[in-house]
Amino acid sequence: MSDSTELPFLIFGSPLIEEAEIDEVVACMRSAWLGTGPRVARFEREFAAYQGLRAEQVAAVNSCTAALHVSMVAAKLEPGSEVITTPLTFCASVNAIIHAGLTPRLADIDPRTQNLDPAAVAAAITPRTRAILPVHFAGRPCDMAALTALAQTHGLTVIEDCAHAIETEIDGRKAGSFGDFGCFSFYATKNVVTGEGGMIVGRDTALIARARVLALHGMSKDAWHRFGDKGYKHYQVVEAGFKYNMMDLQAAIGIHQLARVKKNWQRRAQIWQQYMQAFADLPIGLPAAPAPHTRHAYHLFTIQVEREACGIARDEFLDAMNRLRIGTGVHYLSVPEHPYYQERFGWRAEMWPHAMRAGRGTVSLPLSPKLSDGDVERVIAATRSVILGRH
Ligand SMILES: Cc1ncc(COP(=O)(O)O)c(C=O)c1O
């Protein structure tokens, strides 16, 4: 492991792109219909079928952030209402709450599962609480039985952040179907990619219809229905909406990515098991075993590197892996570590100690289905050598 400069850099989260999506993008370009049109409609139908939903129960958008924002606007929560979420998430979960004119409140995670602790959520509920926004962190399902019970008792809307959770299930039921809304991401590193992209799902077709209108300026008809071969159709602006629609160019990628969702999941599951075995004897924290009767989406493989246990600090570990030409990620420094939230809400990381500790020690190792067996061996060898001090 001394001289690794000649090794290719292993990019963290690099997606597996195959010929089918390349050909579909080319076909889309040749059709010259790049914006929202027939390919988005097909992607919506196929995503709905994958989720066991009807096409009217999904709406494609251009990111999960947009999906979260539009869901909260569509839910008509009164301005200033509080929405409880986790500190161990991407800033988008919290920013979407703020942009919807609502107030984020954090509840700590269960340190074992790294998901929202329902007891902490219960303790964070106030008379102004109107919604819970659980994040299925790394693809592991949250305790939706406990969270939906709390929501029912207190009359709260539930918006599931399913950015990591396309394949996630509890008792055969898909993540995104427990709450009022489920919001998915097709960002470049996600389990199904469209470059940028997202999807809103929900049982209530009226709410999804509203979300769809809000995602395109509040217009009653999209371009495909205005300029299609049925003749020009007037539209009406019925709300002040946003510019959040997905393009056919993006859907062209997603259609074929979705067709391989199971195959890619199986490959990540295999890599996950290899990592679990290869690291069992190391003094690092490993992900908790998936709960019985659930399916983990295996989106992120996160280890915990703490100086007291490993003799090396997390950031030193990141640097050492980089020197070995292995890209890693950090998911996430807890939200209250960031200055904006400290200044605006007076938050301090110490207020949610489990998320703080997880965020300060966590490292995500590569888990893309694109990894070859040799790549996986490189990640394993590098991790072991850095932790065992032989790098
Ligand atoms: C937990 C979580 N929520 C929301 C998002 C936002 O997704 P997008 O990039 O599609 O807006 C991400 C993306 O990284 C995420 O990881």
The ligand as an ORCA input file, in Angstrom:
! r2SCAN-3c Opt
* xyz 0 1
  C     -31.687     12.322      3.000
  C     -31.753     13.204      1.801
  N     -32.805     14.001      1.642
  C     -32.921     14.803      0.571
  C     -31.967     14.827     -0.402
  C     -32.121     15.752     -1.564
  O     -32.213     15.039     -2.762
  P     -32.009     15.788     -4.140
  O     -30.554     15.960     -4.362
  O     -32.648     14.866     -5.156
  O     -32.722     17.075     -4.052
  C     -30.846     14.003     -0.298
  C     -29.811     14.033     -1.339
  O     -28.677     13.794     -1.184
  C     -30.738     13.172      0.831
  O     -29.678     12.371      0.969
*
